[in-house]
């Protein structure tokens, strides 16, 4: 079960890191503001993020649907995995851009 938590954390962090990386590149290469850069990064990365999330969720679907021995452990694990994937990706897509803009403003304010 700890491996499942690491999977959720890893996918969520990977997406957040890629959003920030794309935004930093857009800021430096094109001279965009932090808000424009993170918006562009979100638009570019939305499809891959959604595809990754749904691929992992579909991979966990047999945990929920399969019966048999050990079903009482696998079914809640599958439900938690799919719910965690959906919630963590939604949080990543909302909190990462917000924090990026706030940090960008703080850095601009300090200069």
C-alpha positions in Angstrom: 0.0 0.0 0.0 3.0 2.3 0.5 3.9 1.7 -3.1 0.5 3.0 -4.2 1.1 6.2 -2.2 4.5 6.6 -3.8 2.9 6.1 -7.2 0.3 8.9 -6.6 3.0 11.2 -5.2 5.4 10.5 -8.0 2.8 11.1 -10.8 1.6 14.3 -9.2 5.1 15.7 -8.5 6.3 14.8 -12.1 3.4 16.8 -13.5 4.1 19.8 -11.2 7.8 19.8 -12.0 7.1 19.6 -15.8 4.7 22.5 -15.5 7.2 24.7 -13.7 10.0 23.6 -16.1 7.9 24.6 -19.1 7.0 27.9 -17.5 10.6 28.8 -16.6 11.6 28.0 -20.2 8.9 30.2 -21.6 9.8 33.0 -19.3 13.4 32.9 -20.2 13.2 32.1 -23.9 10.2 34.3 -24.8 10.4 37.0 -22.1 6.9 36.2 -20.8 5.6 37.2 -17.4 5.1 34.4 -14.8 1.4 34.4 -15.3 1.6 34.1 -19.1 4.3 31.5 -18.9 2.4 29.2 -16.5 -0.7 29.6 -18.5 1.1 28.5 -21.6 2.7 25.6 -19.7 -0.7 24.4 -18.5 -2.2 24.6 -22.0 0.7 22.6 -23.4 0.8 20.0 -20.6 -2.9 19.5 -20.0 -3.4 16.7 -22.5 -0.4 14.6 -21.4 -1.4 15.0 -17.7 -4.9 13.9 -18.4 -3.7 11.0 -20.5 -1.3 9.8 -17.8 -3.9 10.1 -15.1 -6.5 8.1 -17.0 -4.0 5.5 -18.1 -3.0 4.9 -14.5 -6.7 4.9 -13.4 -7.6 2.4 -16.1 -4.7 0.2 -14.9 -6.2 0.2 -11.4 -9.7 -0.6 -12.7 -9.2 -4.4 -12.5 -8.5 -4.0 -8.7 -12.1 -2.8 -8.3 -13.8 -5.1 -10.7 -12.1 -8.4 -10.0 -13.7 -10.7 -7.4 -12.2 -13.7 -5.7 -9.8 -14.2 -2.9 -8.5 -11.0 -1.4 -11.2 -8.9 -2.9 -11.9 -7.1 0.4 -8.3 -5.7 0.3 -8.0 -5.0 -3.4 -11.3 -3.2 -4.0 -10.7 -0.4 -1.5 -7.2 -0.1 -2.7 -8.3 0.4 -6.3 -10.9 2.9 -5.2 -8.4 4.8 -3.2 -5.9 4.7 -6.1 -8.3 6.1 -8.7 -9.7 8.7 -6.3 -6.2 9.8 -5.3 -5.1 10.1 -8.9 -8.1 12.3 -9.8 -7.8 14.5 -6.7 -4.0 14.8 -6.9 -4.1 15.8 -10.6 -6.8 18.3 -10.0 -4.8 19.8 -7.1 -1.7 19.9 -9.3 -3.4 21.7 -12.1 -4.8 24.4 -9.7 -2.2 24.8 -7.0 1.0 24.7 -9.0 0.1 27.6 -11.3 -1.2 29.6 -8.3 2.0 29.1 -6.4 4.1 29.8 -9.4 2.4 33.2 -9.9 2.7 34.1 -6.2 6.4 33.2 -6.1 6.9 35.1 -9.4 5.3 38.2 -7.8 7.3 37.9 -4.6 10.5 37.7 -6.6 9.5 40.7 -8.7 8.5 42.6 -5.6 11.9 42.0 -4.0 13.7 43.3 -7.0 
